[in-house]
Amino acid sequence: MSDKLGCVMSIKEDFEKLLDKLQVERDEINLKLHLASMEARQEFEDAEKEWGHLKIKAAEIADESVETSEEFIAKAKIVGEELKKTYYRIAKRLAD
């Protein structure tokens, strides 16, 4: 396995782990949303749109027949990290 392929595989694995964590956070927040303020609900709805975009990117990354660049994966990971922060903010608001 070439170093570049190994690097891409490692980035893919990191991204998949991030995606799994986001799914758990998303599900937990969704369960608490019925108690949330309107502002938190709106932020969650906006995050849901980003989640949809991220899932599409994740499918492209997971598809072995589609060549994905390190840059594409890195950008998807940035979106994932931003979603992680958003979910944290919402969860904190729901816990207060």
Biopython code that builds the backbone (N, CA, C, O; Angstrom):
import numpy as np
from Bio.PDB.StructureBuilder import StructureBuilder

atoms = [
    (1, "MET", "N", (0.857, -1.173, 0.000)),
    (1, "MET", "CA", (0.000, 0.000, 0.000)),
    (1, "MET", "C", (0.895, 1.226, 0.000)),
    (1, "MET", "O", (1.813, 1.337, 0.812)),
    (2, "SER", "N", (0.627, 2.124, -0.895)),
    (2, "SER", "CA", (1.429, 3.341, -0.969)),
    (2, "SER", "C", (1.120, 4.226, 0.222)),
    (2, "SER", "O", (0.060, 4.117, 0.838)),
    (3, "ASP", "N", (2.084, 5.126, 0.545)),
    (3, "ASP", "CA", (1.895, 6.046, 1.666)),
    (3, "ASP", "C", (0.672, 6.921, 1.461)),
    (3, "ASP", "O", (-0.072, 7.183, 2.407)),
    (4, "LYS", "N", (0.457, 7.378, 0.221)),
    (4, "LYS", "CA", (-0.687, 8.257, -0.062)),
    (4, "LYS", "C", (-1.997, 7.518, 0.181)),
    (4, "LYS", "O", (-2.925, 8.072, 0.771)),
    (5, "LEU", "N", (-2.074, 6.278, -0.268)),
    (5, "LEU", "CA", (-3.281, 5.482, -0.068)),
    (5, "LEU", "C", (-3.495, 5.225, 1.416)),
    (5, "LEU", "O", (-4.625, 5.280, 1.901)),
    (6, "GLY", "N", (-2.419, 4.947, 2.136)),
    (6, "GLY", "CA", (-2.512, 4.742, 3.584)),
    (6, "GLY", "C", (-3.008, 5.979, 4.291)),
    (6, "GLY", "O", (-3.802, 5.891, 5.228)),
    (7, "CYS", "N", (-2.546, 7.134, 3.847)),
    (7, "CYS", "CA", (-2.962, 8.412, 4.433)),
    (7, "CYS", "C", (-4.445, 8.653, 4.179)),
    (7, "CYS", "O", (-5.179, 9.064, 5.078)),
    (8, "VAL", "N", (-4.876, 8.396, 2.957)),
    (8, "VAL", "CA", (-6.288, 8.587, 2.615)),
    (8, "VAL", "C", (-7.150, 7.616, 3.424)),
    (8, "VAL", "O", (-8.216, 7.994, 3.910)),
    (9, "MET", "N", (-6.698, 6.376, 3.569)),
    (9, "MET", "CA", (-7.458, 5.396, 4.348)),
    (9, "MET", "C", (-7.557, 5.836, 5.805)),
    (9, "MET", "O", (-8.615, 5.711, 6.420)),
    (10, "SER", "N", (-6.467, 6.345, 6.355)),
    (10, "SER", "CA", (-6.469, 6.825, 7.736)),
    (10, "SER", "C", (-7.420, 8.003, 7.899)),
    (10, "SER", "O", (-8.162, 8.083, 8.878)),
    (11, "ILE", "N", (-7.394, 8.908, 6.939)),
    (11, "ILE", "CA", (-8.296, 10.062, 6.977)),
    (11, "ILE", "C", (-9.743, 9.579, 6.872)),
    (11, "ILE", "O", (-10.625, 10.097, 7.557)),
    (12, "LYS", "N", (-9.983, 8.584, 6.013)),
    (12, "LYS", "CA", (-11.331, 8.031, 5.881)),
    (12, "LYS", "C", (-11.795, 7.430, 7.205)),
    (12, "LYS", "O", (-12.934, 7.643, 7.621)),
    (13, "GLU", "N", (-10.909, 6.675, 7.870)),
    (13, "GLU", "CA", (-11.266, 6.054, 9.146)),
    (13, "GLU", "C", (-11.570, 7.112, 10.194)),
    (13, "GLU", "O", (-12.547, 6.991, 10.934)),
    (14, "ASP", "N", (-10.738, 8.152, 10.265)),
    (14, "ASP", "CA", (-10.986, 9.250, 11.208)),
    (14, "ASP", "C", (-12.325, 9.907, 10.919)),
    (14, "ASP", "O", (-13.087, 10.215, 11.836)),
    (15, "PHE", "N", (-12.605, 10.118, 9.656)),
    (15, "PHE", "CA", (-13.859, 10.753, 9.262)),
    (15, "PHE", "C", (-15.056, 9.876, 9.631)),
    (15, "PHE", "O", (-16.075, 10.377, 10.106)),
    (16, "GLU", "N", (-14.928, 8.567, 9.411)),
    (16, "GLU", "CA", (-16.020, 7.652, 9.750)),
    (16, "GLU", "C", (-16.279, 7.636, 11.254)),
    (16, "GLU", "O", (-17.430, 7.558, 11.682)),
    (17, "LYS", "N", (-15.217, 7.710, 12.062)),
    (17, "LYS", "CA", (-15.380, 7.776, 13.521)),
    (17, "LYS", "C", (-16.094, 9.062, 13.910)),
    (17, "LYS", "O", (-16.980, 9.049, 14.765)),
    (18, "LEU", "N", (-15.714, 10.169, 13.287)),
    (18, "LEU", "CA", (-16.371, 11.447, 13.548)),
    (18, "LEU", "C", (-17.848, 11.352, 13.182)),
    (18, "LEU", "O", (-18.705, 11.823, 13.929)),
    (19, "LEU", "N", (-18.143, 10.753, 12.053)),
    (19, "LEU", "CA", (-19.523, 10.603, 11.602)),
    (19, "LEU", "C", (-20.338, 9.786, 12.606)),
    (19, "LEU", "O", (-21.487, 10.121, 12.894)),
    (20, "ASP", "N", (-19.747, 8.722, 13.136)),
    (20, "ASP", "CA", (-20.436, 7.904, 14.139)),
    (20, "ASP", "C", (-20.740, 8.712, 15.398)),
    (20, "ASP", "O", (-21.842, 8.631, 15.939)),
    (21, "LYS", "N", (-19.762, 9.491, 15.863)),
    (21, "LYS", "CA", (-19.967, 10.322, 17.053)),
    (21, "LYS", "C", (-21.053, 11.356, 16.807)),
    (21, "LYS", "O", (-21.885, 11.612, 17.677)),
    (22, "LEU", "N", (-21.041, 11.948, 15.620)),
    (22, "LEU", "CA", (-22.068, 12.934, 15.278)),
    (22, "LEU", "C", (-23.457, 12.305, 15.275)),
    (22, "LEU", "O", (-24.423, 12.923, 15.723)),
    (23, "GLN", "N", (-23.555, 11.091, 14.777)),
    (23, "GLN", "CA", (-24.852, 10.401, 14.746)),
    (23, "GLN", "C", (-25.385, 10.223, 16.165)),
    (23, "GLN", "O", (-26.569, 10.453, 16.410)),
    (24, "VAL", "N", (-24.528, 9.818, 17.100)),
    (24, "VAL", "CA", (-24.941, 9.628, 18.492)),
    (24, "VAL", "C", (-25.383, 10.956, 19.104)),
    (24, "VAL", "O", (-26.445, 11.033, 19.721)),
    (25, "GLU", "N", (-24.569, 12.001, 18.934)),
    (25, "GLU", "CA", (-24.912, 13.314, 19.475)),
    (25, "GLU", "C", (-26.225, 13.815, 18.882)),
    (25, "GLU", "O", (-27.075, 14.350, 19.594)),
    (26, "ARG", "N", (-26.379, 13.639, 17.602)),
    (26, "ARG", "CA", (-27.577, 14.089, 16.895)),
    (26, "ARG", "C", (-28.807, 13.390, 17.454)),
    (26, "ARG", "O", (-29.826, 14.033, 17.708)),
    (27, "ASP", "N", (-28.720, 12.085, 17.645)),
    (27, "ASP", "CA", (-29.852, 11.325, 18.166)),
    (27, "ASP", "C", (-30.218, 11.754, 19.586)),
    (27, "ASP", "O", (-31.397, 11.885, 19.915)),
    (28, "GLU", "N", (-29.199, 11.973, 20.429)),
    (28, "GLU", "CA", (-29.447, 12.404, 21.806)),
    (28, "GLU", "C", (-30.134, 13.765, 21.839)),
    (28, "GLU", "O", (-31.079, 13.972, 22.600)),
    (29, "ILE", "N", (-29.663, 14.675, 21.024)),
    (29, "ILE", "CA", (-30.252, 16.020, 20.973)),
    (29, "ILE", "C", (-31.687, 15.947, 20.468)),
    (29, "ILE", "O", (-32.576, 16.612, 20.999)),
    (30, "ASN", "N", (-31.898, 15.154, 19.462)),
    (30, "ASN", "CA", (-33.235, 15.039, 18.878)),
    (30, "ASN", "C", (-34.249, 14.568, 19.917)),
    (30, "ASN", "O", (-35.401, 14.999, 19.893)),
    (31, "LEU", "N", (-33.834, 13.687, 20.830)),
    (31, "LEU", "CA", (-34.724, 13.202, 21.880)),
    (31, "LEU", "C", (-35.114, 14.312, 22.853)),
    (31, "LEU", "O", (-36.221, 14.298, 23.392)),
    (32, "LYS", "N", (-34.228, 15.263, 23.080)),
    (32, "LYS", "CA", (-34.474, 16.342, 24.043)),
    (32, "LYS", "C", (-35.136, 17.568, 23.421)),
    (32, "LYS", "O", (-35.555, 18.481, 24.131)),
    (33, "LEU", "N", (-35.226, 17.584, 22.115)),
    (33, "LEU", "CA", (-35.691, 18.792, 21.427)),
    (33, "LEU", "C", (-37.109, 19.222, 21.792)),
    (33, "LEU", "O", (-37.413, 20.413, 21.739)),
    (34, "HIS", "N", (-37.964, 18.308, 22.152)),
    (34, "HIS", "CA", (-39.340, 18.689, 22.458)),
    (34, "HIS", "C", (-39.413, 19.638, 23.654)),
    (34, "HIS", "O", (-40.427, 20.309, 23.850)),
    (35, "LEU", "N", (-38.351, 19.698, 24.450)),
    (35, "LEU", "CA", (-38.290, 20.611, 25.589)),
    (35, "LEU", "C", (-37.525, 21.890, 25.265)),
    (35, "LEU", "O", (-37.405, 22.781, 26.106)),
    (36, "ALA", "N", (-37.026, 21.971, 24.082)),
    (36, "ALA", "CA", (-36.103, 23.055, 23.732)),
    (36, "ALA", "C", (-36.813, 24.371, 23.426)),
    (36, "ALA", "O", (-37.996, 24.414, 23.091)),
    (37, "SER", "N", (-36.044, 25.421, 23.556)),
    (37, "SER", "CA", (-36.534, 26.744, 23.167)),
    (37, "SER", "C", (-36.587, 26.825, 21.645)),
    (37, "SER", "O", (-35.982, 26.016, 20.941)),
    (38, "MET", "N", (-37.314, 27.805, 21.163)),
    (38, "MET", "CA", (-37.440, 27.995, 19.718)),
    (38, "MET", "C", (-36.074, 28.239, 19.078)),
    (38, "MET", "O", (-35.807, 27.756, 17.977)),
    (39, "GLU", "N", (-35.221, 28.978, 19.756)),
    (39, "GLU", "CA", (-33.887, 29.272, 19.218)),
    (39, "GLU", "C", (-33.083, 27.989, 19.029)),
    (39, "GLU", "O", (-32.433, 27.804, 17.999)),
    (40, "ALA", "N", (-33.128, 27.110, 20.018)),
    (40, "ALA", "CA", (-32.406, 25.839, 19.915)),
    (40, "ALA", "C", (-32.989, 24.987, 18.793)),
    (40, "ALA", "O", (-32.257, 24.322, 18.060)),
    (41, "ARG", "N", (-34.297, 25.014, 18.669)),
    (41, "ARG", "CA", (-34.931, 24.249, 17.589)),
    (41, "ARG", "C", (-34.458, 24.744, 16.219)),
    (41, "ARG", "O", (-34.153, 23.946, 15.332)),
    (42, "GLN", "N", (-34.402, 26.077, 16.059)),
    (42, "GLN", "CA", (-33.964, 26.644, 14.780)),
    (42, "GLN", "C", (-32.511, 26.270, 14.494)),
    (42, "GLN", "O", (-32.162, 25.914, 13.369)),
    (43, "GLU", "N", (-31.672, 26.356, 15.523)),
    (43, "GLU", "CA", (-30.262, 25.994, 15.334)),
    (43, "GLU", "C", (-30.151, 24.523, 14.943)),
    (43, "GLU", "O", (-29.335, 24.161, 14.097)),
    (44, "PHE", "N", (-30.977, 23.677, 15.564)),
    (44, "PHE", "CA", (-30.951, 22.260, 15.237)),
    (44, "PHE", "C", (-31.432, 22.029, 13.805)),
    (44, "PHE", "O", (-30.856, 21.213, 13.086)),
    (45, "GLU", "N", (-32.473, 22.734, 13.386)),
    (45, "GLU", "CA", (-32.959, 22.594, 12.008)),
    (45, "GLU", "C", (-31.881, 22.986, 11.001)),
    (45, "GLU", "O", (-31.716, 22.330, 9.974)),
    (46, "ASP", "N", (-31.150, 24.059, 11.301)),
    (46, "ASP", "CA", (-30.044, 24.469, 10.428)),
    (46, "ASP", "C", (-28.956, 23.398, 10.410)),
    (46, "ASP", "O", (-28.384, 23.089, 9.365)),
    (47, "ALA", "N", (-28.684, 22.838, 11.592)),
    (47, "ALA", "CA", (-27.674, 21.778, 11.686)),
    (47, "ALA", "C", (-28.125, 20.543, 10.910)),
    (47, "ALA", "O", (-27.300, 19.846, 10.320)),
    (48, "GLU", "N", (-29.428, 20.270, 10.908)),
    (48, "GLU", "CA", (-29.951, 19.126, 10.163)),
    (48, "GLU", "C", (-29.666, 19.252, 8.671)),
    (48, "GLU", "O", (-29.375, 18.259, 8.004)),
    (49, "LYS", "N", (-29.751, 20.464, 8.154)),
    (49, "LYS", "CA", (-29.431, 20.685, 6.737)),
    (49, "LYS", "C", (-27.962, 20.355, 6.476)),
    (49, "LYS", "O", (-27.628, 19.693, 5.493)),
    (50, "GLU", "N", (-27.093, 20.823, 7.367)),
    (50, "GLU", "CA", (-25.659, 20.528, 7.230)),
    (50, "GLU", "C", (-25.410, 19.034, 7.372)),
    (50, "GLU", "O", (-24.574, 18.470, 6.666)),
    (51, "TRP", "N", (-26.141, 18.386, 8.292)),
    (51, "TRP", "CA", (-26.021, 16.944, 8.486)),
    (51, "TRP", "C", (-26.354, 16.222, 7.174)),
    (51, "TRP", "O", (-25.658, 15.280, 6.794)),
    (52, "GLY", "N", (-27.395, 16.651, 6.494)),
    (52, "GLY", "CA", (-27.764, 16.049, 5.214)),
    (52, "GLY", "C", (-26.662, 16.178, 4.183)),
    (52, "GLY", "O", (-26.365, 15.226, 3.463)),
    (53, "HIS", "N", (-26.058, 17.345, 4.110)),
    (53, "HIS", "CA", (-24.945, 17.570, 3.173)),
    (53, "HIS", "C", (-23.756, 16.677, 3.547)),
    (53, "HIS", "O", (-23.097, 16.103, 2.680)),
    (54, "LEU", "N", (-23.497, 16.573, 4.858)),
    (54, "LEU", "CA", (-22.365, 15.771, 5.321)),
    (54, "LEU", "C", (-22.581, 14.292, 5.011)),
    (54, "LEU", "O", (-21.637, 13.594, 4.641)),
    (55, "LYS", "N", (-23.817, 13.808, 5.160)),
    (55, "LYS", "CA", (-24.109, 12.405, 4.855)),
    (55, "LYS", "C", (-23.874, 12.113, 3.370)),
    (55, "LYS", "O", (-23.401, 11.033, 3.018)),
    (56, "ILE", "N", (-24.201, 13.068, 2.505)),
    (56, "ILE", "CA", (-23.954, 12.896, 1.071)),
    (56, "ILE", "C", (-22.450, 12.799, 0.819)),
    (56, "ILE", "O", (-21.993, 11.937, 0.068)),
    (57, "LYS", "N", (-21.685, 13.693, 1.454)),
    (57, "LYS", "CA", (-20.228, 13.651, 1.302)),
    (57, "LYS", "C", (-19.680, 12.341, 1.845)),
    (57, "LYS", "O", (-18.773, 11.753, 1.257)),
    (58, "ALA", "N", (-20.231, 11.882, 2.971)),
    (58, "ALA", "CA", (-19.770, 10.628, 3.569)),
    (58, "ALA", "C", (-20.005, 9.457, 2.624)),
    (58, "ALA", "O", (-19.161, 8.568, 2.509)),
    (59, "ALA", "N", (-21.140, 9.456, 1.954)),
    (59, "ALA", "CA", (-21.436, 8.385, 0.999)),
    (59, "ALA", "C", (-20.439, 8.400, -0.152)),
    (59, "ALA", "O", (-19.998, 7.350, -0.619)),
    (60, "GLU", "N", (-20.088, 9.601, -0.605)),
    (60, "GLU", "CA", (-19.103, 9.716, -1.682)),
    (60, "GLU", "C", (-17.735, 9.221, -1.216)),
    (60, "GLU", "O", (-17.021, 8.552, -1.964)),
    (61, "ILE", "N", (-17.376, 9.554, 0.024)),
    (61, "ILE", "CA", (-16.086, 9.127, 0.565)),
    (61, "ILE", "C", (-16.058, 7.614, 0.726)),
    (61, "ILE", "O", (-15.046, 6.975, 0.437)),
    (62, "ALA", "N", (-17.169, 7.035, 1.188)),
    (62, "ALA", "CA", (-17.233, 5.592, 1.423)),
    (62, "ALA", "C", (-17.285, 4.788, 0.127)),
    (62, "ALA", "O", (-16.905, 3.617, 0.112)),
    (63, "ASP", "N", (-17.745, 5.398, -0.949)),
    (63, "ASP", "CA", (-17.868, 4.715, -2.236)),
    (63, "ASP", "C", (-16.478, 4.507, -2.825)),
    (63, "ASP", "O", (-15.827, 5.448, -3.278)),
    (64, "GLU", "N", (-16.044, 3.262, -2.807)),
    (64, "GLU", "CA", (-14.702, 2.924, -3.291)),
    (64, "GLU", "C", (-14.535, 3.200, -4.786)),
    (64, "GLU", "O", (-13.413, 3.361, -5.265)),
    (65, "SER", "N", (-15.650, 3.254, -5.523)),
    (65, "SER", "CA", (-15.545, 3.482, -6.965)),
    (65, "SER", "C", (-15.342, 4.958, -7.301)),
    (65, "SER", "O", (-15.008, 5.304, -8.434)),
    (66, "VAL", "N", (-15.546, 5.824, -6.309)),
    (66, "VAL", "CA", (-15.372, 7.259, -6.521)),
    (66, "VAL", "C", (-14.045, 7.681, -5.902)),
    (66, "VAL", "O", (-13.790, 7.438, -4.723)),
    (67, "GLU", "N", (-13.215, 8.308, -6.705)),
    (67, "GLU", "CA", (-11.930, 8.769, -6.184)),
    (67, "GLU", "C", (-12.161, 10.059, -5.399)),
    (67, "GLU", "O", (-12.679, 11.043, -5.926)),
    (68, "THR", "N", (-11.765, 10.030, -4.136)),
    (68, "THR", "CA", (-11.914, 11.226, -3.298)),
    (68, "THR", "C", (-10.533, 11.719, -2.897)),
    (68, "THR", "O", (-9.666, 10.940, -2.500)),
    (69, "SER", "N", (-10.353, 12.999, -3.008)),
    (69, "SER", "CA", (-9.056, 13.583, -2.677)),
    (69, "SER", "C", (-8.960, 13.818, -1.178)),
    (69, "SER", "O", (-9.966, 13.867, -0.471)),
    (70, "GLU", "N", (-7.736, 13.962, -0.716)),
    (70, "GLU", "CA", (-7.508, 14.295, 0.687)),
    (70, "GLU", "C", (-8.173, 15.626, 1.015)),
    (70, "GLU", "O", (-8.708, 15.803, 2.109)),
    (71, "GLU", "N", (-8.139, 16.563, 0.067)),
    (71, "GLU", "CA", (-8.738, 17.884, 0.282)),
    (71, "GLU", "C", (-10.256, 17.766, 0.473)),
    (71, "GLU", "O", (-10.823, 18.423, 1.346)),
    (72, "PHE", "N", (-10.907, 16.936, -0.335)),
    (72, "PHE", "CA", (-12.353, 16.736, -0.217)),
    (72, "PHE", "C", (-12.697, 16.161, 1.149)),
    (72, "PHE", "O", (-13.630, 16.619, 1.808)),
    (73, "ILE", "N", (-11.934, 15.151, 1.571)),
    (73, "ILE", "CA", (-12.174, 14.522, 2.871)),
    (73, "ILE", "C", (-11.903, 15.518, 3.991)),
    (73, "ILE", "O", (-12.655, 15.585, 4.963)),
    (74, "ALA", "N", (-10.830, 16.291, 3.855)),
    (74, "ALA", "CA", (-10.489, 17.285, 4.878)),
    (74, "ALA", "C", (-11.590, 18.333, 5.010)),
    (74, "ALA", "O", (-11.931, 18.736, 6.122)),
    (75, "LYS", "N", (-12.145, 18.774, 3.891)),
    (75, "LYS", "CA", (-13.239, 19.759, 3.934)),
    (75, "LYS", "C", (-14.478, 19.158, 4.597)),
    (75, "LYS", "O", (-15.153, 19.822, 5.383)),
    (76, "ALA", "N", (-14.767, 17.910, 4.277)),
    (76, "ALA", "CA", (-15.911, 17.239, 4.900)),
    (76, "ALA", "C", (-15.690, 17.112, 6.406)),
    (76, "ALA", "O", (-16.619, 17.258, 7.200)),
    (77, "LYS", "N", (-14.453, 16.839, 6.776)),
    (77, "LYS", "CA", (-14.132, 16.709, 8.200)),
    (77, "LYS", "C", (-14.313, 18.052, 8.916)),
    (77, "LYS", "O", (-14.772, 18.082, 10.058)),
    (78, "ILE", "N", (-13.961, 19.149, 8.266)),
    (78, "ILE", "CA", (-14.150, 20.488, 8.855)),
    (78, "ILE", "C", (-15.639, 20.734, 9.098)),
    (78, "ILE", "O", (-16.026, 21.233, 10.155)),
    (79, "VAL", "N", (-16.462, 20.387, 8.126)),
    (79, "VAL", "CA", (-17.910, 20.542, 8.292)),
    (79, "VAL", "C", (-18.381, 19.688, 9.472)),
    (79, "VAL", "O", (-19.217, 20.117, 10.267)),
    (80, "GLY", "N", (-17.840, 18.491, 9.572)),
    (80, "GLY", "CA", (-18.187, 17.606, 10.689)),
    (80, "GLY", "C", (-17.796, 18.199, 12.030)),
    (80, "GLY", "O", (-18.557, 18.126, 12.995)),
    (81, "GLU", "N", (-16.613, 18.785, 12.089)),
    (81, "GLU", "CA", (-16.155, 19.413, 13.330)),
    (81, "GLU", "C", (-17.043, 20.606, 13.695)),
    (81, "GLU", "O", (-17.338, 20.827, 14.869)),
    (82, "GLU", "N", (-17.462, 21.366, 12.694)),
    (82, "GLU", "CA", (-18.369, 22.497, 12.951)),
    (82, "GLU", "C", (-19.712, 21.996, 13.474)),
    (82, "GLU", "O", (-20.293, 22.593, 14.380)),
    (83, "LEU", "N", (-20.200, 20.902, 12.903)),
    (83, "LEU", "CA", (-21.446, 20.314, 13.385)),
    (83, "LEU", "C", (-21.295, 19.824, 14.822)),
    (83, "LEU", "O", (-22.207, 19.962, 15.637)),
    (84, "LYS", "N", (-20.146, 19.258, 15.113)),
    (84, "LYS", "CA", (-19.879, 18.775, 16.472)),
    (84, "LYS", "C", (-20.007, 19.927, 17.470)),
    (84, "LYS", "O", (-20.617, 19.771, 18.527)),
    (85, "LYS", "N", (-19.435, 21.078, 17.134)),
    (85, "LYS", "CA", (-19.527, 22.260, 18.005)),
    (85, "LYS", "C", (-20.976, 22.727, 18.134)),
    (85, "LYS", "O", (-21.426, 23.090, 19.221)),
    (86, "THR", "N", (-21.691, 22.714, 17.030)),
    (86, "THR", "CA", (-23.098, 23.124, 17.053)),
    (86, "THR", "C", (-23.911, 22.187, 17.939)),
    (86, "THR", "O", (-24.705, 22.644, 18.761)),
    (87, "TYR", "N", (-23.717, 20.876, 17.778)),
    (87, "TYR", "CA", (-24.440, 19.910, 18.607)),
    (87, "TYR", "C", (-24.095, 20.101, 20.085)),
    (87, "TYR", "O", (-24.964, 19.985, 20.949)),
    (88, "TYR", "N", (-22.835, 20.391, 20.368)),
    (88, "TYR", "CA", (-22.421, 20.627, 21.753)),
    (88, "TYR", "C", (-23.155, 21.839, 22.322)),
    (88, "TYR", "O", (-23.664, 21.799, 23.442)),
    (89, "ARG", "N", (-23.204, 22.916, 21.540)),
    (89, "ARG", "CA", (-23.893, 24.139, 21.979)),
    (89, "ARG", "C", (-25.366, 23.863, 22.267)),
    (89, "ARG", "O", (-25.908, 24.303, 23.280)),
    (90, "ILE", "N", (-25.997, 23.132, 21.365)),
    (90, "ILE", "CA", (-27.417, 22.824, 21.534)),
    (90, "ILE", "C", (-27.619, 21.939, 22.763)),
    (90, "ILE", "O", (-28.519, 22.182, 23.566)),
    (91, "ALA", "N", (-26.789, 20.924, 22.906)),
    (91, "ALA", "CA", (-26.905, 20.014, 24.053)),
    (91, "ALA", "C", (-26.718, 20.769, 25.365)),
    (91, "ALA", "O", (-27.419, 20.508, 26.342)),
    (92, "LYS", "N", (-25.777, 21.700, 25.384)),
    (92, "LYS", "CA", (-25.529, 22.503, 26.587)),
    (92, "LYS", "C", (-26.759, 23.345, 26.895)),
    (92, "LYS", "O", (-27.166, 23.458, 28.051)),
    (93, "ARG", "N", (-27.340, 23.927, 25.877)),
    (93, "ARG", "CA", (-28.555, 24.730, 26.053)),
    (93, "ARG", "C", (-29.700, 23.873, 26.600)),
    (93, "ARG", "O", (-30.467, 24.325, 27.451)),
    (94, "LEU", "N", (-29.810, 22.657, 26.117)),
    (94, "LEU", "CA", (-30.876, 21.765, 26.565)),
    (94, "LEU", "C", (-30.657, 21.289, 28.000)),
    (94, "LEU", "O", (-31.612, 21.002, 28.722)),
    (95, "ALA", "N", (-29.392, 21.209, 28.402)),
    (95, "ALA", "CA", (-29.070, 20.747, 29.753)),
    (95, "ALA", "C", (-29.317, 21.830, 30.796)),
    (95, "ALA", "O", (-29.547, 21.521, 31.965)),
    (96, "ASP", "N", (-29.272, 23.092, 30.386)),
    (96, "ASP", "CA", (-29.450, 24.209, 31.333)),
    (96, "ASP", "C", (-30.867, 24.310, 31.842)),
    (96, "ASP", "O", (-31.173, 25.195, 32.642)),
]
sb = StructureBuilder()
sb.init_structure("model")
sb.init_model(0)
sb.init_chain("A")
sb.init_seg("    ")
for serial, (resi, resn, name, xyz) in enumerate(atoms, 1):
    if name == "N":
        sb.init_residue(resn, " ", resi, " ")
    sb.init_atom(name, np.array(xyz, "f"), 0.0, 1.0, " ", f" {name:<3s}", serial, name[0])
structure = sb.get_structure()
